[in-house]
Amino acid sequence: MGGTMRNQKQPRMFPFWVEDRGLSLFLALLLLITILVPIDHLCAQTVALAEPPQVQAKNHVVSLTLRAVNDNGRDAFAFDGENVAPVIRASPGDVLKITYSNDLPAKPPETCAINPCMDMTNLHFHGLTVSPNSPQDDVIGMMARPGQTLHYSVEIPRDHPPGLFWYHTHPHGESHRQVLDGMSGAIIIEGMERYVPEVKGLRERVLVLRGRSIEHDPNAVALMRTVDIPPKGCGSEAERVEEIFTVNGVVRPRIELAPNERQFWRVVNASADRYLDLQLDGQTFQIMALDGMPLAYHDPEHPTRAVDHLLVAPAGRLEAIVTGPPAGIHRALRTLCVDTGPAGDPNPAMVLADLVQPSSARSSAEQTGPDRRPDQPVAPQRQQAHVLHNRPPIYKPIDVEPLKKAEPAFTVIFTEDENGFYINGRKYAPDASAMTTARVGSYQHWRILNRTAELHPFHIHQVHFLAYAENDAPLAHAEWLDTVNIPVGGSADVILDFTNPIIKGMSVFHCHLLNHEDKGMMAKILFK
């Protein structure tokens, strides 16, 4: 609407009865601000970061009820009387008991990647090293139609690494729509202070970054200005911008961070299909974990690493200490432009949140521990982690050099055409057999090839891997991840850890651009 008003010829800017020139000038200036600055942008400067509710364990059981609902045409999680996804906090040795009811309409109001939509739904516990069998992280057999209920009982191993994980829906053919609508939430496994003791006294922030579609939003132009998307596109993508990012459901909130204050940030890219190149203006991220894996777990001598920006693929996670900027200097959390290739989707630069000094008399530096709702008591769960597991799990390093030099045990090839997306020339089918097998107790060298003109993030359920080479060149920092970016027309080499005896049964690996996964870019793997 603002653009239309600017293009119209306006012979008189204010009514004839306003005769005071000072008042007239004020009204003219107010009208100009209203036209040039969208209301969303003005509000963004005063909207504080939303803190989602948190669910913690009682007697080592995290119990909650979630419902899948449709709220004004968008699918959502309903929890505790609100349409909001809670943060699930657990310790190694706990059990997640989740009752998940499908209250979606029998006739979906939205379209799917594969029509007709069935409004099926389920849950995937992304990154957790738990069983792929029912009633745990089973995305193949556990599926609820409208009116049905699933009962999950997910056992967190006592030696599970601490870190940030997340849950989201995973019904094949409908996962992109549901995750784009916001059906996702964070999972925290306690105990990071055992690897990086300095986080114990820091204020923690959980930032769930989701993509928000603006493709059919009448306020799309205003929203793009709100997050400062440059008018000129970036990268080689031909399409127009279709999504912006929100932080805990809010467009460009403000995050209180006092000068020189240190906070513990846990960031998940919960978008269905968008990349983040995270940057904190003028500051660095002191990384301690990626994809829920502490750096110190495999490399105790180097528990942290400082970076000024970091590419986080869809489903990737970053845990880091950040430091407040000097007083009086504006800083923002932003994503830089990500060139996803000529066939990819636009991932423009934009501001995600503004950093502001605390407005209350009590500095946020004094507010230690996880953020809570005012009526939410402090739970003893964080202390339980110390009592039950007062030392980090002992990691027995392996010599990966022979595996690196050996030919890949398995090669994954991503391809696409006008009819869909493929792994090794095959589209996923729910009744398909396993494309490959992995012997439990082993490590395997895999090579992932991207024979397309766009980026693809590779993800495998239940398993972490060492990403050590890209395009046949060693990476500057080999990292243990569960989602890795595969460059356009290029390759990645990884060493997968199949040694966990708990992980047996049928599971999947896929591209984590969920629109691609829905349209076929997924395959089964049998752990045996």
N, C-alpha and C positions, 0 to 999 in steps of 0.2 A: 504494500500500500504506500509506503514511503516513497518508492521510486515513481509511482504514478503521480503523486502529489508534486514531486519535484519537476516533473515534465509538463505539468499543466501551467498555462499562463494565468498568473494571479494579478489582476489589475489593482486590487486593494488587499493589503495583508491583514488589516484589522478593521473592525467596525467603525463607521463614521462617527459614532458618539464618543469614541476614545479620543480626546483632544489633548490630553497631557502628553507632551513629547517624551518625558522620562518614562511614563507608564507605557507609552506606545513602544518605545525602544525595548523595554523589558519584555513585553508580550511578544514582540517580534523575535527577540532572542530565545524566549521560551519555545516558541513555535519552531524555530530553526533547530534547536536541540532535539525536540520531539521528532522532527523529520529525519535528522541525520543520525541520531543515536537511538537504536531500538530499545524498547522498554525492557526486554530481556537482559540487555547489557547493563542497564542501570540497576536492575534488580540483582544481577550477578555480583555486583560490588558489595551487597549487603547480605547475601545469603551465605550462611556459614556451612561448612562441610557437614553433610548429614551423617549421623552415626547410626549404622544399622543395629538392630537388637542382637544380643549375643546369647547363645545357649551353651551352658557348661555341664560338665558331668556331675552326677550325684552317685556316690558309691561306684564310681568307674563306669557308669552308663550315661551316655548322652541320649536323652529321649526327647523326641519332638514329633509333631504332626504337621505335615505340609499338605496343601491342596493346590492343584492346578486349576486356575479359574481364568475366565475371560473378562477383562475389565475395560469396558468401552472400546471393544474391538481389538484389544491387545492381550495376549496370554501373559499370565503372571503367577508367581507363587503367593499363596495366601498363608500367613502365619500369625497366630495370636491376634486375630481380628484386624490385621492390616495386610495390604498387598505389598509385602516387603520380604526379601530373602534374608534370613538371619545369618550371622557369622556363627559357625559351629566350632567350638573349641574343645579339644580332647587331648589326652595324654597317651603316650605309649601304654598299651595294655588295656585301654578303654574299649567299649563297644558302642557303636552308633546304632540306636534303635529308632528307625524312622518309619512312620506310617505315612504313606504317600497316596492321596486319593485324587483320582481324575474327575474333576467336576467341570471339565470343559464341555461346551455344547456338542451335541451329536452332529450338528451341521456347522462346520467351522466358518466363521465370517471372513477368514483370510485364505490366501492361496498358498500352496506348498511347492517345493521344488519338483515333487512328483505328485501329480493329481490323480485321483481325487484325494483331498486331505481326509484323514481318518480321525484326527485329534487324538492319536495315541501319544502316550508319554511314559517316561521312566527317568531314572537318575543314573548318572555316571559320576564316580568319585575320582576326579582327574588327578593323577599323580600318586595316589595312595598305593602302596605296595601291599595290596590285599588280594584275596581270592577273586578270580573272575567268575566263580560259580554262584548260583542262587543259594541263599538270599543276600549275597554280597554284591560285588561290582559286576553284575551280569547285565550287559546291554543287549544281548542277543535273545535270551529267552524270557526275561522279565519285561513285560509290556502291559500297560493298562489302557484299555479303551474307556471312553466316557462311562462313568458309573462304576468303574472297577477301582480296587485299592491294592497297592503293593506294600509288602511288609519287609523292610530291609533290616538286616542284622549284620553290621560290618565290624569285624574284629580287627582292631589296630594292633599289630604285633608289638611285643614289649621292647623290641630292638628297633622300632621304626624311627627313622631320622626325624628331627623336628623341622618345622618349616611351614610355608604357606602352600595350601592346595585349594581346590575349589570343586564345587559340584554344579552340574548343569544337566539339562535334559538331553537324551540321546536316542530318540526314535528315528530310525533310518527313514529318510524322505521328508521329515518334519523338524529335524533338529535345528536347521538354520533359522526358520521362522520363529521357533520358540526361544532360542537363545538371543536372537536379535530383539525380540520383545522384552528381554530382560530376565529370563528364567535361569538364573545363576546366582551363586553365592560363594562366600569364602569359607574355607576350612583351615583351621590352625592346629597343628600338632605342637604342643608345648615343649619347651626345653631348649630354645635357641641359646639361652644364657650359658648353657653347658659348653657351647662352642665359642661364643663371643660374650664373655662375662660382662662387658661394659653395657650391654643392652638392658641389664636387669633393672636399673634405676631410671630408664628413659621412658618418656611418654610414647605409647604405641598408637599408630594410626593404620587402619586397614582401608586401603583405597581400591575399590572395585570399579575398574574402568570398562564401561560398556559402550558399544556403538548404538547410536540412535538414528533411525532412518528419517531423513528429511525429504525424501524423494517426492512425496505427495503432500508435504507440509506447506500450508499457505504462508507460514512465517519463515520459510527456508532462508531467504535472503537475509532477514534480520538475525536469524540464528547464526549464519555464517559470519556476519559482522560481529556478533557477540563474542565469538571465539577467535576473532582476528584471522580468519582464513584469507590469505593474500588473494587479490582479484585475479592475478595471473597464476595459472595452474603450474604444477611442478611434475617432474617425471615425464614419462613417455606415454602415459595412459590417455586414451582419447575421450573417455566418458567424463561427464560432469560429476561434481561432488554429490554423493548420495547419503553420506552419514557424517555425523559429528560425534565426539565422545562426551559422555557424562562421567562424573565422579560420584559414586554412591547415589546415582540417579539424578544428580543436579548438574545443570549446565554452568560451567565456570564458577564454582563456589570459591569462597575465600578460606584459606587454611591458616590458622593462627600459629605463628612461629616467631618467638622472640629473638632479638639479635644474639647471635652466638649460642642460642639454645640448640641442643642436639635432640633429635627425635628418631624413633625407630619406625620406619615406614615399611609396610608390606603391601606391595602393588601387584594386582593381577590384571592381565589383559583378558577380560571376559567378553570381548567382542566376538561376534560370530565369524567375522571375515576381514578384520582390519588390523594393520600393523601399528606399532608405536615405536618411535625413536625418542625415548624419554630424555629430557634435559631440564635441569634446574638452573635457571639463569645465574651465572656467576658462581655457582657452587658445584660441588662434586657429590656423587653417590659413593659412599663407602660400603661397597657390596659385601654381604656376608653369606648370601644364599641365592641360588638361581633355581627356578622350577622346584622349590621345596627341598633342595639338597644343599646343606651347609658346605661352603668351600672347604672348611676345616675337616669335614668328614673324611675326605680323601687326601687332603694336604694340610695336616695340622700345623705345619710351619708357616702357612700363609692363609690365615683365617679370613682376611678381608682383602679387597682390591678396590682402588679408587678409580672412578671413570667420570668423565664430564658428560657423557651421554651413552645410552645403551639401546640397541635394537631389541625390542620385545615382540616376538611373534604372537599371533592369536593363540591364547591359552598359556603363554609364558608368564612367569612370575619373577619379581625382583624384590628382594629384602635387603634393606640398606639403612645406614645411619645418615641423616641429613643434618646440616647445620644452618641456623638462621642467618639471614643476610644482615649487614650493618644497618643501623637505624636510619630511617629516612630514605632508603633506597628500595624502589619497587623491584620485586622479583616475581617470576611466574614459573609454574610447572607447565611444560609444554611438550608437544611432540613435534619433531622436525619432519620435513617432507621425506617420505619413503617412496622411491621409484619402484613400483611393482612390475614393471615391464609393459610393453606395448599392448598386451592382452589382459593386463591386470586392472584392478579397481583403483580409483584415486585414493591416495593416502596423504592429503595435504598437511602442511604445518598448521598447527592451531594451539591456542592457549587452553590448557586443561583446568587450571586453578590459579588463583592469585594468592601469594603469601602476604599476610598482614601481621602486624604486631598485635599481641593480645589486647583486647579491649577492657578486660576486667582488671580489678586491682590485683587479683591473685594471678601471677604469671603462669602461663601454661607450662613453664619449666617445673612448677611445683606439682603438676597434675601427672603423677607417675602411674604406670600400669595401663592396661587397655582401657579405651574410652568406653563409657557405659551410659545408659539412660539414667536420669536422676533417680528413678525408683528401683534401679537394679542393684542389688547388694554385691559387695565384693565377694566373689566365690573363692574358696581355698584351693582351687584346682592347680594354680600355678605353683603353690607350695608342694602339692602332692607329687608333682613331677620331680621335685628335688628329693623327696623322701623315697620314692620308689626307684628313681634312676639318678643317683647322685654322681654318676660319671658317664661320659659319652660312650656309646657303643664302640667296641674295639673293631677297627677296620683292618682287615688283613690285605695289604696291597698285593696286586698281582703284576706280573711282568707283561705289559700289553704289547711290547715291541714285536714279539713273534707274530701276534695276531695282526698287527698293522702291516707286516711284510707279507703275510699270507694272502692268497686270493680270497675275495669275499665268499663267505658261506652262503650268502643270499644277496640278490640284487633286486631292488625295488625300482621300477620305471614308471614315472608319472607321464601320462599322455592325455590329450584331450582333443575333441573335435566338435563339430556342430551338434552331435548327437549325445554328448556326455563326456564323462571323465573316467579315466581307467588307471588301474595298476596292473602292469605286465599284460596289457591288452584285454583285461577282463573288468567288467563292471561287477560291483558287489551285488550279491543276491542273498537274502536271509537264509535260504536253504542250501547255499553253496558249501562245499567241503573246504577244509583248511588249505590255504595256498602254500603254507610252509609249516614246518614243525621246529620246535626248539627243545633240546634235552635239558631238563631241569638239573642244575648243577654246573652248567657250562657258560662260557662266554662265546659270543659270535661276532665276527666282523661282517657288517653289512655295508653295502654301497647303495645310496639313493641317487637316482639319475632323474633330472628334470628335463624332459624333452618337450617343453612348452615355452611359450613367450611370456610367462608370468611367474611370479614367485609362488612357492608352495611350502607351507610348514608341515613337516612330517611329525607324527605323533604315534606312539604305541602305548596301549593301556598296560598298567601295572608295572612297567619296567622303566628304569633309567638307563642311560647310555652315555658313553664318553664320546662327544663330538670332537674330533681331533684334526680333520682335514676338510678343506673346501676347494673344489676344482683341482684336486691332486696336490695341493700345497698345504703344508702344516699350518694350523691356526696359531696365532700369537698366544692365545689362551685356550687350551683344550678345557672343555667344561663338561660336567655331568649334568645332563638335561633330560627332560621327557618330551620336549618339542624343539625341533631344530629347523632353521630356515634352509631351503634348497634354492640356490640362485638360478636365475633364468638361464636355461640351456646348460646348466652346470651340474655339479655333483657334491655330495657330502659323504664322508666316511665316518662310521661310528662303530664303537665296541659295545654291544648290548650285554647287560648283566642278567643272565637267566639262572642265577644261583639260589634264589630264594625258594626254599622247599614248599612254602605256602602257595606259591603261584603255579597251580596246575589246572589244566582244563582249556577250554576254547575261549579265545579272546580276539581282539581286532587291532589293526593298525590302519592309519588313514591320513589323508590330508586334513589339516584342521581349519581350512577354509570350509566351513560347514555346508555351504552351498555346493561345493565340489564333492564333499563326502556324501551328501544326500543324492547327488546325481551319479554316484558310482565309484568314487575314488576311495574305496575302502576294501580291505581283505581280511580274512580270518587267519589266525595263527593258533596252533595247538601246542600248549606247554605240556610236555609229558616226560 
